[in-house]
Amino acid sequence: MQLFKKNANKIKIMALGGLNEVGKNMTVVEYKDEIIVIDAGLSFPDDDMLGVDIVIPDVTYLIKNKDKIKGIFITHGHEDHIGALPYILKKINVPVYGTKLSIGLIQVKLKEHKMNNVKLNVVTPRQIIKMGNMDVEFIKNNHSIPDACSIAVHTDQGIIFHTGDFKIDLTPIDGEVMDMHRICELSKKGVLLMLADSTNAERPGSTLSEKTVGAGLDDLFRKAMNNRIIVATFASNIHRLQQIINTAEKFNRKVAVSGRSMINVVNVASELGYLDIPENMLIDLNDLGRYEDNEVVLITTGSQGEPMSALARMASSEHKKVEIKNGDLIIISAHPIPGNEKLISKVVNCLFEKGAEVVYDDSDIHVSGHAKQEELKLLHRLVRPKFFMPAHGEYRMLKKHAELAEELGMPSQNIFVNKTGDVLEIDRNSAKVVGTVPTGNVLVDGLGVGDVGNIVLRDRKHLSEDGLMIVVVTISKEDGKVLAGPDIISRGFVYVRESEDLMDGAKNVIKDVLRECEDRNIKEWAYLKNNIKENLKEYLYQRTKRNPMILPIIMEV
Amino acid sequence: MQLFKKNANKIKIMALGGLNEVGKNMTVVEYKDEIIVIDAGLSFPDDDMLGVDIVIPDVTYLIKNKDKIKGIFITHGHEDHIGALPYILKKINVPVYGTKLSIGLIQVKLKEHKMNNVKLNVVTPRQIIKMGNMDVEFIKNNHSIPDACSIAVHTDQGIIFHTGDFKIDLTPIDGEVMDMHRICELSKKGVLLMLADSTNAERPGSTLSEKTVGAGLDDLFRKAMNNRIIVATFASNIHRLQQIINTAEKFNRKVAVSGRSMINVVNVASELGYLDIPENMLIDLNDLGRYEDNEVVLITTGSQGEPMSALARMASSEHKKVEIKNGDLIIISAHPIPGNEKLISKVVNCLFEKGAEVVYDDSDIHVSGHAKQEELKLLHRLVRPKFFMPAHGEYRMLKKHAELAEELGMPSQNIFVNKTGDVLEIDRNSAKVVGTVPTGNVLVDGLGVGDVGNIVLRDRKHLSEDGLMIVVVTISKEDGKVLAGPDIISRGFVYVRESEDLMDGAKNVIKDVLRECEDRNIKEWAYLKNNIKENLKEYLYQRTKRNPMILPIIMEV
């Protein structure tokens, strides 16, 4: 009885994604048989997840406890915080809460998935949503998308404060600085546990204000007075879009937009009032040719070199409406996300070859959306939590963030560098990891969610490296005689027309196996198949030092 | 007659690799029916070259003109300058010239390929090799491997000067500064054309001396007085190895070596006198456990996070002899090569998780081997060539290098930003691009050289993304009746046991097609196959939004 009571007064905190990885952010807070979920993000597949479109968290735990869930609370509208929503809401239809822009972007997403039965709730910062034993409050912060918030969960044990992604921008584009005043009030009430963004925990100093990018853009526009200007950036970075538009206005340029997600975001953001576009400024991409070079700016997707993006298509002359020409100034207003360096480099080279000037990887035209060490220190000093759990980042980032907290005087036993799935049990006096819940990567490929697993990936990898060889033989059921074949079909292995000799040799190897089986009157097809496989494998490896997948098929007639 | 005479006095310069790319360096100088080749490098496959091991230049031009070739002259022993030698020498067996270490490393390589009939010639800097109408001279430079040289080709039209990879290190580890004195003499004689390394042409300032790394290592060793130290770096960076050894000696640590290429290089370099290892300092990796943590340093491969490298295996607990433990200091003394960022990041995270301290991507412990803008300017001022062709680099680097030459006063019409395969014709008065020779990527996969082409790669890509589905049917030759099947085999598509319903549906689609053909008495198998393919494709896409490769096979009995 004592034990039960004690546990009932403990809060459970677990991340279902976002620890030891970048992306797939999702955090669960459970207290007295009630669950609230913070964010439901996706991540992009690693190089070894061949053919996979996106990766979402394993939410087995939530499905098992779906009656407890009060809602999903969204800190901001980036894919790594909202991208898994459609998939998860199909399994657990619970209300979703977020600020206006986040909900607007979620609506677009749900519409694409033809989902119209989700209860979406628009909240405003400082609004407190009563959820039973937990009250949830959104607190304005700064990030590379407007309307981003931290989330405070009020409980009778104290406050759980989750920063979400954030930076502290003292001169933000929309004038709304992170709500440090409210944070101080919460601190005074008592923050039991803080979870905080660790993305830039390895970087000293402070992230520059988004506003500095405006000056950088102005400079470039000034220098390229007579040239056409194309700016690539993240569609969701609406403050960046606003600054491009502001600079365009200063230099009397019209603005055209290219790329599906850019067009989507510009529409949603203008409708909801997050983007202020002067009347008659926006022109149709089809009308671009009707303006002089110095009268237009084109805003486009493709800042990460994504092969199908608008900018990549312009670079490879595959864009239907825009042709890069000598003298164009192309500004890539983004940093490369690790892993994208080569893609970006390829696009940049192609643009240069077409005679364009390209400005890229330049700190004057891009700033991060995540807090660096000095901002993190300020956050820790303001929040003054009792316990701390670094969130959002690879292990080394979490580790650095933990070290930073220790430097600021927090006892090391109060800091929890957890893994995804670890269950932290906490009350006003103590905290410890008490177990784990199932977690992992659920792979989404086309319409399939979770049907691509290790075996399928292993086969794809095998096929991608050396291709395959199919051997088909038709054999008589009665007497075991070969009636047709062996036929050989190969794909992705060698260029067949130039390898007739190799193929003839392969056929002979198979024929030898068939003859031997016939002679010995062996009718176990598994044995026969295995023999074909082994002998052919050895033959092909000796001849080519390659190991194609070998698929023997016996047809019995 | 006039025309012939004129052409005969022109020198042809063409790169068969290394322009608009990093790697695969190879330059051809042709004059009066004689050819000399500078370098024969490989490059590593792009992400879309699935299953490919390495990439070498297309040397069709050299094979066609093999009687003219006097030799291949090697600037230094890096893979991107010597890696294609075994493959090319199998087709054109010509003498190879290089400094002692380069030839030593080439010998190791040829031995692996079981080639012992190649004529290797060791040359010394300032030595002039008489080749007929061209004399070839090696000129000492600085780079991230000892014994690196630039090459001057003396002709009666003037000197062709190719820097090879270089930096200007005024305090090199071996005391041998780039031979600027000889360069001044050449300049006085008259350099007609310079080809120069553009790798760092985008970077302002000067590359730091290799010696600065020594101080960085000393600092780290001092701080980790009681810890085991593991240093990962490029095997070929022998000056770096020397400095690690020197620091180890200062701190009374023994040195063990891990990784096949590291062991190879340490052996060759010590034998040839390029690595000075104090007696009794080198210990066997098996004996590592017999020393205290503060008595040893382990030098290892894996600085690029290569999955099979020694360091990566240590990080994933798959190394047979070394286990990472709490407190180990791991120094990654290298910069990430673009494209390797994620691999390195993965290894670093794993090492951190094992409790190791990892120092990485830190300019105190690594410097580049390539000249930055200030060094390039110095080079141009010293060489004072009439014509200039930026070499070694992606397009944007070549472009920046060309701009730099122009800034220094060279007329733009004297600068040639060429592509691989462009033929530059030049004499003492003029230069222009007169045509192209065949070039491209020859893909090496196992023993196959060039047998993997676009079709094979396209198939591998297709297979890697959505796998395949094989459909086999045995049909009677006589009456077109189905005798066996349809059987379906899929790999890399879906996890079959969980998709029985999908597979049943697929079978029905095929049966419908077969029935229709039977009814209509159609015996054209090509038509039948195509019908199966199209119908199945549509069915599968509708059900899964995936497009596996579909291979219908008809066996006729």
Interface residues (C-beta under 8 A of the other chain):
Chain A: N20 D46 D47 L50 G51 P338 G339 E341 K342 S345 V348 N349 F352 E353 V358 E394 Y395 R396 K399 D445 G446 L447 G448 D451 V452 G453 I455 V456 L457 D459 R460 K461 H462 L463 S464 E465 D466 G467 L468 I470 V472 T474 L483 A484 G485 D487 I489 R491 G492 F493 V494 Y495 E498 S499 R543 T544 K545 R546 M549 L551 I553 M555 E556 V557
Chain B: N20 D46 D47 L50 G51 P338 G339 E341 K342 S345 V348 N349 F352 E353 V358 E394 Y395 R396 K399 D445 G446 L447 G448 D451 V452 G453 I455 V456 L457 D459 R460 K461 H462 L463 S464 E465 D466 G467 L468 I470 V472 T474 L483 A484 G485 D487 I489 R491 G492 F493 V494 Y495 E498 S499 R543 T544 K545 R546 M549 L551 I553 M555 E556 V557
